[in-house]
């Protein structure tokens, strides 16, 4: 009897070793030359533990590195794959998490939006 998940064809799928990934994540934080930003992207077939690993890494950041600002965007949600809504969602998550204001981003995004959609008014109605 197999202890690994299997496909419909009976071939075993190798499960990602979370301990090695978590240790690599911690090592990267401790030894990072770039202290400004980093991006992690996890992809793969469903059921191999990406969501669980992500939650574990987020927990590590919250508990051990509260000074690090992080956000998570799920590209499985179709609207997050659109540049316009992705940037707004990312801004909202960071703003919600740490209270940052994005005045310059908001102004530039409004100009971009007006050029892209001139028929849509940018002023609030009523």
N, CA, C and O of each residue as an XYZ file, in Angstrom:
504
protein
N       0.842     -1.186      0.000
C       0.000      0.000      0.000
C       0.882      1.243      0.000
O       1.828      1.346      0.781
N       0.565      2.174     -0.875
C       1.367      3.383     -1.033
C       1.018      4.416      0.031
O      -0.141      4.555      0.422
N       2.027      5.132      0.488
C       1.792      6.229      1.434
C       1.765      7.564      0.721
O       1.480      8.592      1.335
N       2.064      7.560     -0.586
C       2.059      8.785     -1.390
C       0.748      8.888     -2.145
O       0.145      7.867     -2.474
N       0.289     10.118     -2.428
C      -0.881     10.259     -3.280
C      -0.582      9.658     -4.651
O       0.551      9.722     -5.129
N      -1.587      9.083     -5.274
C      -1.381      8.518     -6.606
C      -2.321      9.168     -7.600
O      -3.365      9.704     -7.228
N      -1.941      9.116     -8.872
C      -2.792      9.635     -9.936
C      -3.786      8.560    -10.324
O      -3.755      7.451     -9.791
N      -4.666      8.892    -11.252
C      -5.625      7.917    -11.749
C      -4.938      6.763    -12.462
O      -5.534      5.697    -12.615
N      -3.712      6.947    -12.896
C      -2.994      5.923    -13.635
C      -2.153      5.042    -12.717
O      -1.433      4.168    -13.200
N      -2.228      5.250    -11.421
C      -1.498      4.427    -10.477
C      -0.053      4.833    -10.256
O       0.644      4.217     -9.449
N       0.405      5.849    -10.952
C       1.781      6.316    -10.790
C       1.848      7.209     -9.553
O       0.993      8.073     -9.363
N       2.854      7.003     -8.721
C       2.963      7.783     -7.492
C       3.429      9.201     -7.767
O       4.313      9.427     -8.593
N       2.821     10.164     -7.063
C       3.270     11.557     -7.097
C       4.142     11.774     -5.880
O       3.793     11.362     -4.774
N       5.255     12.410     -6.079
C       6.157     12.690     -4.967
C       5.602     13.871     -4.185
O       5.264     14.899     -4.772
N       5.506     13.736     -2.873
C       5.010     14.810     -2.020
C       6.151     15.762     -1.687
O       7.265     15.329     -1.392
N       5.870     17.050     -1.737
C       6.886     18.064     -1.455
C       7.299     17.973      0.014
O       6.448     17.930      0.902
N       8.582     17.945      0.259
C       9.100     17.892      1.625
C       9.004     19.281      2.237
O       9.843     20.143      1.974
N       7.995     19.491      3.041
C       7.758     20.820      3.607
C       8.887     21.282      4.512
O       9.199     22.472      4.541
N       9.500     20.377      5.244
C      10.564     20.785      6.164
C      11.716     21.430      5.409
O      12.262     22.441      5.851
N      12.087     20.854      4.277
C      13.178     21.425      3.482
C      12.773     22.786      2.918
O      13.579     23.715      2.900
N      11.530     22.905      2.458
C      11.042     24.186      1.919
C      10.994     25.254      3.005
O      11.385     26.399      2.777
N      10.519     24.879      4.169
C      10.419     25.828      5.283
C      11.803     26.275      5.730
O      12.013     27.455      6.010
N      12.743     25.347      5.800
C      14.106     25.711      6.186
C      14.741     26.620      5.137
O      15.425     27.582      5.485
N      14.522     26.325      3.861
C      15.052     27.175      2.787
C      14.450     28.574      2.876
O      15.141     29.564      2.633
N      13.172     28.659      3.221
C      12.494     29.939      3.387
C      13.133     30.735      4.524
O      13.441     31.917      4.369
N      13.329     30.076      5.664
C      13.959     30.747      6.812
C      15.382     31.192      6.476
O      15.787     32.304      6.817
N      16.139     30.320      5.807
C      17.514     30.659      5.426
C      17.539     31.857      4.491
O      18.406     32.723      4.606
N      16.590     31.906      3.566
C      16.524     33.020      2.624
C      16.258     34.326      3.349
O      16.853     35.352      3.018
N      15.380     34.299      4.323
C      15.082     35.516      5.088
C      16.317     35.970      5.865
O      16.656     37.154      5.857
N      16.976     35.048      6.523
C      18.138     35.395      7.346
C      19.332     35.856      6.521
O      20.087     36.724      6.961
N      19.513     35.290      5.336
C      20.708     35.552      4.537
C      20.446     36.412      3.308
O      21.304     36.521      2.432
N      19.289     37.010      3.240
C      18.932     37.773      2.050
C      19.792     39.026      1.915
O      19.921     39.811      2.854
N      20.372     39.197      0.742
C      21.135     40.409      0.438
C      20.162     41.552      0.165
O      20.404     42.693      0.558
N      19.072     41.237     -0.504
C      18.057     42.231     -0.842
C      17.068     42.319      0.313
O      16.222     41.440      0.477
N      17.168     43.358      1.101
C      16.295     43.522      2.263
C      15.004     44.272      1.921
O      14.171     44.497      2.799
N      14.834     44.658      0.657
C      13.673     45.453      0.298
C      12.458     44.610     -0.075
O      11.367     44.863      0.436
N      12.613     43.623     -0.943
C      11.464     42.836     -1.369
C      11.901     41.496     -1.946
O      13.026     41.340     -2.421
N      11.010     40.560     -1.896
C      11.164     39.248     -2.513
C       9.780     38.758     -2.886
O       8.791     39.132     -2.256
N       9.708     37.930     -3.900
C       8.445     37.353     -4.335
C       8.600     35.843     -4.377
O       9.582     35.325     -4.909
N       7.634     35.148     -3.818
C       7.575     33.696     -3.925
C       6.346     33.338     -4.735
O       5.276     33.917     -4.542
N       6.496     32.396     -5.630
C       5.372     31.925     -6.433
C       5.363     30.410     -6.368
O       6.356     29.755     -6.687
N       4.236     29.862     -5.954
C       4.078     28.415     -5.896
C       3.084     28.005     -6.962
O       2.011     28.596     -7.084
N       3.442     26.994     -7.732
C       2.519     26.490     -8.744
C       2.671     24.982     -8.838
O       3.688     24.421     -8.430
N       1.663     24.341     -9.373
C       1.705     22.895     -9.539
C       0.307     22.323     -9.518
O      -0.679     23.041     -9.350
N       0.241     21.026     -9.692
C      -1.053     20.363     -9.718
C      -1.698     20.434     -8.336
O      -1.023     20.608     -7.322
N      -3.008     20.295     -8.326
C      -3.724     20.404     -7.051
C      -3.438     19.194     -6.165
O      -3.176     18.091     -6.644
N      -3.496     19.438     -4.870
C      -3.372     18.362     -3.906
C      -1.967     18.031     -3.448
O      -1.769     17.016     -2.780
N      -0.976     18.862     -3.788
C       0.392     18.538     -3.371
C       0.859     19.361     -2.176
O       2.003     19.225     -1.742
N      -0.015     20.216     -1.640
C       0.305     20.914     -0.400
C       0.730     22.364     -0.531
O       1.299     22.921      0.408
N       0.468     22.995     -1.678
C       0.872     24.396     -1.862
C       0.172     25.315     -0.867
O       0.815     26.165     -0.251
N      -1.115     25.155     -0.708
C      -1.880     26.024      0.202
C      -1.436     25.831      1.644
O      -1.316     26.801      2.392
N      -1.195     24.601      2.034
C      -0.751     24.324      3.401
C       0.632     24.910      3.655
O       0.889     25.478      4.717
N       1.519     24.770      2.672
C       2.858     25.345      2.791
C       2.771     26.862      2.884
O       3.467     27.478      3.692
N       1.926     27.462      2.068
C       1.761     28.916      2.095
C       1.293     29.380      3.473
O       1.820     30.355      4.008
N       0.319     28.700      4.045
C      -0.181     29.073      5.375
C       0.916     28.951      6.433
O       1.015     29.785      7.332
N       1.727     27.919      6.321
C       2.828     27.723      7.270
C       3.848     28.855      7.149
O       4.310     29.383      8.160
N       4.199     29.229      5.919
C       5.170     30.314      5.707
C       4.613     31.651      6.195
O       5.350     32.456      6.765
N       3.325     31.891      5.977
C       2.699     33.116      6.466
C       2.714     33.153      7.989
O       2.938     34.206      8.586
N       2.479     32.026      8.607
C       2.508     31.942     10.066
C       3.913     32.239     10.596
O       4.072     32.933     11.600
N       4.919     31.713      9.916
C       6.310     31.985     10.303
C       6.594     33.478     10.212
O       7.205     34.052     11.113
N       6.153     34.110      9.126
C       6.374     35.554      8.972
C       5.692     36.333     10.089
O       6.296     37.222     10.688
N       4.444     36.005     10.367
C       3.694     36.727     11.403
C       4.318     36.562     12.785
O       4.403     37.526     13.547
N       4.750     35.356     13.109
C       5.250     35.070     14.452
C       6.720     35.425     14.649
O       7.094     35.951     15.698
N       7.555     35.144     13.654
C       8.999     35.307     13.823
C       9.566     36.575     13.188
O      10.635     37.042     13.583
N       8.865     37.126     12.219
C       9.367     38.298     11.495
C       8.246     39.326     11.313
O       7.878     39.636     10.180
N       7.699     39.856     12.408
C       6.567     40.782     12.286
C       6.911     42.070     11.535
O       6.011     42.780     11.085
N       8.202     42.376     11.397
C       8.605     43.592     10.681
C       8.506     43.434      9.165
O       8.566     44.425      8.436
N       8.356     42.209      8.688
C       8.253     41.969      7.244
C       6.807     42.142      6.808
O       5.900     41.524      7.364
N       6.606     42.978      5.822
C       5.270     43.195      5.261
C       5.094     42.206      4.114
O       5.913     42.154      3.197
N       4.035     41.434      4.174
C       3.793     40.454      3.120
C       2.328     40.487      2.713
O       1.462     40.924      3.471
N       2.075     40.022      1.517
C       0.707     39.895      1.019
C       0.642     38.646      0.162
O       1.648     38.204     -0.391
N      -0.533     38.092      0.060
C      -0.743     36.878     -0.716
C      -1.868     37.112     -1.715
O      -2.942     37.595     -1.356
N      -1.612     36.766     -2.961
C      -2.624     36.888     -4.012
C      -2.809     35.514     -4.642
O      -1.836     34.870     -5.033
N      -4.049     35.071     -4.740
C      -4.365     33.765     -5.320
C      -4.689     33.936     -6.799
O      -5.744     34.462     -7.153
N      -3.776     33.488     -7.664
C      -3.985     33.626     -9.103
C      -4.983     32.612     -9.647
O      -5.278     32.613    -10.842
N      -5.500     31.758     -8.792
C      -6.569     30.863     -9.212
C      -7.868     31.649     -9.374
O      -8.780     31.216    -10.079
N      -7.946     32.804     -8.719
C      -9.096     33.700     -8.872
C      -8.874     34.512    -10.142
O      -7.895     35.250    -10.255
N      -9.784     34.373    -11.090
C      -9.596     34.950    -12.426
C      -9.314     36.452    -12.393
O      -8.452     36.929    -13.131
N     -10.014     37.193    -11.563
C      -9.823     38.651    -11.532
C      -8.424     39.038    -11.052
O      -7.950     40.129    -11.369
N      -7.761     38.173    -10.299
C      -6.401     38.470     -9.831
C      -5.374     38.338    -10.947
O      -4.247     38.814    -10.811
N      -5.752     37.697    -12.050
C      -4.833     37.556    -13.182
C      -4.867     38.773    -14.095
O      -4.055     38.881    -15.014
N      -5.787     39.680    -13.853
C      -5.891     40.923    -14.609
C      -5.036     41.978    -13.908
O      -5.169     42.188    -12.702
N      -4.164     42.638    -14.660
C      -3.212     43.588    -14.072
C      -3.909     44.675    -13.256
O      -3.476     44.989    -12.147
N      -4.973     45.245    -13.790
C      -5.667     46.336    -13.091
C      -6.178     45.893    -11.722
O      -5.904     46.538    -10.710
N      -6.915     44.798    -11.700
C      -7.488     44.363    -10.429
C      -6.438     43.734     -9.519
O      -6.562     43.801     -8.296
N      -5.404     43.123    -10.101
C      -4.326     42.564     -9.285
C      -3.664     43.662     -8.456
O      -3.485     43.509     -7.247
N      -3.301     44.767     -9.107
C      -2.620     45.855     -8.398
C      -3.506     46.460     -7.314
O      -3.026     46.788     -6.229
N      -4.786     46.608     -7.602
C      -5.722     47.140     -6.607
C      -5.838     46.168     -5.431
O      -5.818     46.593     -4.275
N      -5.960     44.877     -5.715
C      -6.046     43.875     -4.643
C      -4.786     43.850     -3.793
O      -4.861     43.748     -2.568
N      -3.629     43.944     -4.438
C      -2.368     43.963     -3.704
C      -2.286     45.206     -2.816
O      -1.904     45.119     -1.649
N      -2.647     46.359     -3.377
C      -2.660     47.594     -2.587
C      -3.595     47.460     -1.384
O      -3.232     47.823     -0.266
N      -4.796     46.938     -1.620
C      -5.774     46.798     -0.545
C      -5.281     45.877      0.570
O      -5.478     46.163      1.751
N      -4.643     44.775      0.190
C      -4.143     43.835      1.203
C      -3.056     44.473      2.064
O      -3.054     44.317      3.285
N      -2.135     45.189      1.429
C      -1.059     45.837      2.187
C      -1.623     46.963      3.045
O      -1.223     47.130      4.197
N      -2.548     47.730      2.489
C      -3.173     48.830      3.224
C      -3.926     48.292      4.444
O      -3.841     48.862      5.532
N      -4.649     47.212      4.261
C      -5.407     46.588      5.340
C      -4.478     46.047      6.428
O      -4.769     46.154      7.619
N      -3.376     45.475      6.005
C      -2.455     44.814      6.929
C      -1.658     45.804      7.774
O      -1.483     45.598      8.975
N      -1.174     46.882      7.146
C      -0.275     47.764      7.905
C      -0.692     49.233      7.873
O       0.038     50.091      8.368
N      -1.840     49.527      7.305
C      -2.333     50.892      7.322
C      -1.590     51.854      6.415
O      -1.712     53.070      6.567
N      -0.822     51.326      5.472
C      -0.078     52.193      4.547
C      -1.041     52.910      3.614
O      -2.067     52.359      3.215
N      -0.700     54.136      3.274
C      -1.477     54.894      2.300
C      -0.704     54.952      0.991
O       0.510     55.153      0.981
N      -1.406     54.778     -0.085
C      -0.788     54.732     -1.406
C      -1.278     55.904     -2.254
O      -1.877     55.705     -3.311
N      -1.023     57.112     -1.790
C      -1.520     58.297     -2.476
C      -0.988     58.394     -3.902
O      -1.756     58.634     -4.833
N       0.304     58.212     -4.078
C       0.901     58.323     -5.406
C       0.397     57.213     -6.323
O       0.067     57.467     -7.481
N       0.336     55.994     -5.814
C      -0.204     54.886     -6.604
C      -1.629     55.194     -7.036
O      -1.982     54.999     -8.199
N      -2.452     55.675     -6.102
C      -3.847     55.975     -6.415
C      -3.956     57.025     -7.512
O      -4.782     56.897     -8.416
N      -3.133     58.058     -7.437
C      -3.166     59.118     -8.452
C      -2.738     58.581     -9.814
O      -3.398     58.837    -10.821
N      -1.644     57.846     -9.844
C      -1.147     57.304    -11.113
C      -2.120     56.277    -11.679
O      -2.344     56.236    -12.889
N      -2.693     55.457    -10.824
C      -3.656     54.457    -11.291
C      -4.905     55.136    -11.852
O      -5.475     54.663    -12.836
N      -5.332     56.233    -11.242
C      -6.491     56.976    -11.752
C      -6.202     57.546    -13.140
O      -7.065     57.501    -14.018
N      -5.004     58.079    -13.346
C      -4.619     58.602    -14.667
C      -4.605     57.465    -15.689
O      -5.135     57.604    -16.791
N      -4.001     56.356    -15.318
C      -3.953     55.178    -16.193
C      -5.365     54.716    -16.544
O      -5.669     54.448    -17.706
N      -6.224     54.627    -15.530
C      -7.596     54.160    -15.728
C      -8.362     55.107    -16.657
O      -9.114     54.658    -17.522
N      -8.169     56.414    -16.474
C      -8.867     57.408    -17.300
C      -8.422     57.302    -18.759
O      -9.240     57.451    -19.667
N      -7.134     57.047    -18.989
C      -6.649     56.897    -20.365
C      -7.158     55.601    -20.984
O      -7.448     55.550    -22.180
N      -7.264     54.575    -20.186
C      -7.716     53.280    -20.678
C      -9.224     53.260    -20.918
O      -9.699     52.663    -21.884
N      -9.972     53.915    -20.030
C     -11.435     53.932    -20.107
C     -11.942     55.371    -20.028
O     -12.501     55.759    -19.002
N     -11.763     56.177    -21.083
C     -12.151     57.596    -21.025
C     -13.653     57.818    -20.831
O     -14.070     58.884    -20.378
N     -14.456     56.823    -21.170
C     -15.907     56.978    -21.042
C     -16.399     56.817    -19.603
O     -17.552     57.135    -19.313
N     -15.556     56.335    -18.708
C     -15.950     56.124    -17.313
C     -15.491     57.312    -16.469
O     -14.318     57.684    -16.486
N     -16.434     57.901    -15.730
C     -16.122     59.036    -14.872
C     -15.360     58.572    -13.633
O     -15.656     57.519    -13.068
N     -14.379     59.368    -13.221
C     -13.613     59.040    -12.023
C     -14.186     59.689    -10.769
O     -13.734     59.395     -9.662
N     -15.163     60.557    -10.925
C     -15.731     61.239     -9.768
C     -16.885     60.435     -9.197
O     -17.619     59.762     -9.919
N     -17.026     60.524     -7.862
C     -18.123     59.833     -7.198
C     -19.438     60.487     -7.583
O     -19.530     61.711     -7.672
N     -20.443     59.676     -7.807
C     -21.780     60.175     -8.115
C     -22.569     60.329     -6.817
O     -22.580     59.428     -5.979
N     -23.224     61.472     -6.658
C     -24.085     61.689     -5.496
C     -23.295     61.939     -4.299
O     -23.854     62.144     -3.222
